[in-house]
């Protein structure tokens, strides 16, 4: 129980950066939907989808590999070799993107009839390098149990991103356009170009991420650049399957950010609506990310304990309940949340996607729990199998049906892929690392929550205040009820 409490504590701290930081960042959703057109935000989502792919390539599984070898072999060179390899790959890919800026802009013009400023690609190249260079230092903070520093660095970058975006998208344009502030225009002209729009979103990310080199200075100064082959070779052997898994995972998690633009009739306009709606559903992902930051090192550190299987089953059970409660709270209040975040009504035409997306992300967390067995047993090749199954399902559903049925296909694909992956991992994992999961109560809870969400979409009260009060009360009542149902199990020692 003490280990579980420690996991909960670390998850809460990581959640400061992953959940609180992202919630603050949701302010930008409101800002962007008030300022930019659907095709502009569609293009932004499209480009960030490729940035996500670049981050997988430049880290090439080294974060998880670092966790494994730092705890298994206690080799002091592990940190230096992992950092050096990721920095070199990040630099190489960043330079390739930088020098391909004009070609990428030309493709955008031909494919979407939308002019892409090559300057955005230059800034993306720098973002790629920074994200890669800071990956292993951040991983070191996690493995050495320093979640407070981790969270602080992440939060500082998030706040700076918001500040820079407010400056470039709100304050500077206001000064530029107000005649009585004409005396400030010579200064503003040096740092602000009124012809730029979404470009400033990428510049803000670049400037805010750059501060990480200062915040993680101690971790960077500890790096001794080295590609010691006897150390690197087994790490690469362990990492390459994770890289392949990561690319397939990108197909599952990020293909829709590109596929809606590429394959649906709406193009960048449909991508703009889907991407902003997806952000409402992806609130679930914030909690999962915080959980994942803490749970990976936790699983590895507890693997040799004889009570580990029971502990992992209990972790799964309470993750699932917490995720259901988050899903219920968001979906029963989606109209209010959408009004606050999606300022232009044109972005609110697909709110029916939110429960589908959130349940899909919930299943992603289930898969994280169910797939730990192959990492603990160094059987990462199974990760390739499961994620390729999910990637094939995601790609197939999107490619075959997006053009006919629109972006609802992308939401359904998330559920289908993670459900299949979780099922496959569970049945195969029972033979290699039996864990006493009890799925029956989780199925009952899922049915109850999903029916409640469906009814909340279908049944509305004419009085908006009463309707809002009922919607807010529903998740509170469910939380209290689950506590009384589960409290004996929560405090029961693991045997």
N, C-alpha and C positions, 0 to 999 in steps of 0.2 A: 504493500500500500504506500510505503514511503517513496518508492521509485515512481509510482503513478502520480503522487503528489508533486514530485520534482518535475515530471513531464508537464503536468498542468501548469506549474509555475513558469517554466520556460516557455511554454506555448503562449501564456499570457504576455510575457515580455516581448517575444517575437511578434506577437499580435499588435503591439504598439506600433511597430513599423509597417507590418503587413496589412493590418486591418485599419487602425486609426489613421495611418498615413494615407492609405488608399481612400478612406472615407473623406478625408480632407481633399484629396485629389479629385473626388467626385464633384467638387465645386467647379472644376474645369469643364466637366460635362455640361453643366448649366451655362457656363461662359461660352463654350464653343458652339452649342446649339443655338445660342442667341445671336452669335456673330456670323458664323459660317454657313454656307449653303450645303445641301446634302452631298453634292458631288465632291466638294472640298473635303468634308469629313470622311467621305468614302475613300478618297485618295490617301488621306492620313492613315486610316485603318489599313489600307492596302500596303502601304510602306512599312508600317510597324509590324505587319505580319511577316515581312521579309527580315526585319531586324530581329525578330524572335528566332527565325531560322538561323541567322548569322550567329546569334549567341550560343545556340546549340553546337554549331560547328566549331566555334573558337574555343569552347570549353571542353569539347569532345569527351564528355563523361568524367573529366578529371576531378570534379567536386566530390562525387560519390566515391571515386577511386581513392582520393586523398583520405576520406573518412575511413575507408577499409584498411589502407596500408598504415595510416597513422596509429590506428588502434591495434592492428594485428602484428606488425613487424617492429614498431617503435624505432624506425629508421629515421635519424635526424635529417637525412638528405631528402626525405619524401617531400617536404614543404618546398625546398629550393627547386627540385626537379619539376614538380608539378607547376609551380609558378612560372618557371622559365619557359616550359613548353607552351603553356597557355598564352603567355605574353607574346612569344614569337609567332604563333598561329594568328593571334589577334592582329598583330602588326601587319602580317602578310595579307590577310583578308581585307583589312581596312584599306591598304594601299590599292588592292585590286578594285575595290568599290570606288575609291576616289578617282582613279584614272579611267573608270568606265562611266562616269557621270553623264557625259554627252550622249553616249549610246543608250543609256537607260532612259534619258529624257526623250530621245527620239522614239523609242518604243512606246512610251506613254502617249505621245502625240498621235501615233498611228493607231494604236489599239483602242484608245478611249476618246480620241479627239479632244484631249485635255492637255494643256501645256504644263509640263513639269519643269520647274526651275532647277537646273543642274546644281545650284548652290545647296539645295536640300540634300542631294546625294553626297556632296562634300562633307556636310555636317553629319550625315548618317555614318560615313566612313570613320569619323572621329569618335562617334558614339560607340560604334562597334569595338574600337580599340579599347576605350575606357572600360566598357562593360566586361571585356575579357580580362584586362589587366587587374581588375579589382575582384574577380571571381574567387580566386584561391585565398587571398587575404581575408575576404568575408567568410570563406569556409573555415579558415583557421580560427576565427572568432567563435564559430559554432562548435567546433570540436574541442576547444579549450574552455567551453562553458562561460563565454563572455557575451551573453545576449544583450546586456545593457549597452555596451559599446556598439554592437551590431545594430541595435534598434536606433541608437542616437545618430549614427552615420546615415542610415537610411532616411530617417526623419528630416535631418538637415537638408539632404538632397531634395526631398519632396517639397519642403517649404520653400527652398530656393527656386525650384521649378515653378511653383505657383507665383512667387514674387516676380520672377522674370517674365512670366506670361502676362501678369497684370500690367507690368510696365510696358511691354511691347504691344499688347492688344487693347489696353484700356487707357492708361495714363498718357503715354506718348502720343497716341492718336488724338486724345482730347486736347492736349497742349498744342499740337500741330494745327488743329482745326479751329481753335478759339482765337479770335482776333485780339482780344485784350491781353493775351499772353504772347504777343508777337515778339517781345524782347527775348523770349526763351527759345525761339525757333532756330537761331543760328547754332545753339548748343544741341538741340534736338536733331537737327539735320545731320549732325556728325554720327549719331548712334541709331537713328530711326529712318527707315525708308517706307513711305506710305504705300508704295507699290507692292510690298511684301505682305502676305497674309498668313497662310498655314506654315510658311517658312519659319515664322517665329516660334511655332510649337516645337520644332526640331532644334532651333537655336537655344531655346530655354532648357531643353533636356541636356544639350551638350554642355552649357555653362554650369548647370546645377550638378551634373555628374562629375565635372572636373574637380569640384571641391573634395571629392572622395580621395584624391591623391594626398591631400593635406590631412584629412581626418584619419586615414589609414597609414599615415607616414611611418609609424613604428613598425607595422607589419611589412611595409615595403622595404624599409631599411634592413630588416632581418633577412631579406631574400639574398642569397648568394647565387648568382646566375650559374646554372649548371645543368648539363644534360647527361649526367652520369649514367651510362648505358646499363650497367647491372641493376641500377635502381629503376630506371625508366622502362626497361623491357617488360618486366612482369606487370607494371602499372598499365602500360599500353595494352597488354593482353587482356587485362581486366576491363579497361576503359572502352576499347573499340566496340564490343557488343552494346555497351551503354550508349555510345555515340549513335550507333545504328538504331537502337531503341529510341533515342532522343529525336532523331529525324522522323521516324515513323510516328512518334508522339506529336511532333509538330504538325503532321498531317491531320491528326485527330483534333488537336487543340487550336490550330491556327489556319488550317486550309480554308475554313469558311470566311476568314478575313480577306482572302484573295479570291476564293471560288465564286462568291456572290457577284463580285465585280466581273470576273472572267466569263462565267457561264450563265448567269441569269440575264433576262431581257433588260432589267433595270440598270445594269452596269454599275457605275460609280454612284448613281442616285440610290439604287437599292442597297448598295454597300453602306452608304451613309446612314440609312434608316436602320439596317440590321446591326451595324456596329454600335450604334448608340443604345439600341434596345438590348443588345448583348451585354452591355456594361451593367445594366440593371440586373440581369440574370447572373452575371459574373460576380456579384457581391458574395455569392456562395464561395467563389474561388478565393476570396480574401481570407476567409476563415481556414480553408483547406491549406492555403500556402503557409499560414502561421503554424498550423498543425504539422505540416510536412517539415518545416525548418527544425522543429524540435524532435519529431518522432524518428527521423532517420538515424541520428546519432544515438537516440534512446534505444531503438531496436538493436543496434549493434552492441551497445554496452551491456544490454540485458540478455543477450543471446545464450550465454553459458549458464544462466540461472535455471535451476530445475523448474521453477515456477513460471518461466518465460512464456510457454504456450498459453497458460491460463491468463497471464497478464496481458498478452497480445489480444486474446479474445475479449477481455474486458475493455481494452482500449478501443477496439472496433465497435463494440456495443454503444459506448457513450459518445464516440465520434458520430455515429449514425443518428443518435437521438438529438444531439446538438445541431447537426446539419439540418435535420427535419424542422426543428424549431426556427432556425434562421430562415429556411425556405417559407415556412408558414407566415412568419412576421412580414417578410417582404411581399409575398404574393397577395395576402389579404389587404395590404395597404398600397398596392401598386399604383392606383390612380393618383393618390396623394404624392407618392414618391416621384412618379413620372412628371407630374405638374411642376414639381420643384426642380427637377434635374433637366428634363427635356423641354426647354423653354419655348421652342417653336413647335406648335401642334403637328406640323408635318412629320416630326420624329416620333409621334405617339400612335402611329397607325398599326403597330405590330406588338402591342403589349401582351397579346395572347401567347407570345413566344416565351415570356419570362419563366413560367412554371416548368416548361419543357427544358429550357436551358439550365435552370437551377437544379432540376432533378438529374440531368446529365452530369453536372459538376459534382453533385453529391455522390454519384456512382464512381466518379474519378477518385474521390477520397476512399471509397470502399476498395477500389483496386489498389491504392497505395498500401492499405492494410493487408489485403490478401496476397500481395506480391512480395512481401518481405522475405518469404521463405527462400526464394532463389538467390537473393542477395546474400543472405546469411550462409548459404551453402555453396557460394561461388559458382552458381549455375546461371550466370547472367544470360546465357544463350536462350533460356526460356523467356527472358524479357523480350528478346527479339521476336520470338514466336507470337507472344500475346499482343505486342504492339503492332506487329505486321498484320495480324488478324484485324485489330481495331482500325488500322490505317486503311486496309483494303475495304472494310465496310464503309468507313467515312468517305474515302475517295469515290467508291462505287456509287453510293447513294447521292452524293453531291453532283458527280459528273453526269449521272444518268437522269436525274430528276430535277435538278435546279432550274433548267431551262423551261420545264413544264409547270412545276408547282411553286416556284419561287423560294424565298428564303426560309420558309417553314421546314423545308427539306434539311437545311443545315442544322437546325435545332434538333430535329428527330435523329439525325445521324450521330449527334453527340451521345444521346441516350443509348442508341443501338450499339455503338462501338464499345462504350464502357461497360454496358451490361454483359456483352459477349466476352470481353476481356476478363472481367471479374469472375464470370462463371468458369471460364477455362482455367484461370489461375487457381481457383479454389479446388477444382476436381483433381488437377495434376498435383497441386501442393500437398494434398492429403497424404500422398504416398511418400513425400520427401521430408516434410516437417509438419506433422499433424498438430493442428490447433483446434481446440474445442469450441468453435463458433456455434452460437445458438441463433439461427436465423428466423425461427418461427415468430418471436415477438417483434422482430424488425419488419417482417412482412405485414403483420397486423397493424403496427404503427404506420407504415407507409400507406396502406389502404385508407386508414382513417384520416391521415393528413391530406392525402390527395383528393379524397372526396370533399373534405372541408374547403380546400382551395377551389375546387371546381364550383361548389355552391356559392362561394364568395364572389366568383366571377359572374355567376348567373343571377344571383339574388341581390338586389339593391334596395335601399330604403330611400324614399323620396326626400326626406329631410337629410340634407348633406351632413349636418352636425351629428345626428343620431347614427347615420351610416358610418361616419368616420369613427365614432366612439365604439361601435360594435366591432369594427375591423381591428381597432387597436386592442380591444379587450380579448379577442379570440386567442392570439398567441400567448397572452398573459395567463389566461385560464388553462391553456394546454400546458404551459410550463409548470404551473403549480400542480396540476394533475399528475404529470409525469414524475415530478419530484416525490410525491406521496406514493406513487406506484413503485418507483425505483429505489427509494431511500434505503431499504434494507440491503439491497444488492450493492449499493454504492459503498456502504461502510462495512460490508462483510469482508473479512480477510480472505486473501487468495490462498487456497490450500493446495 
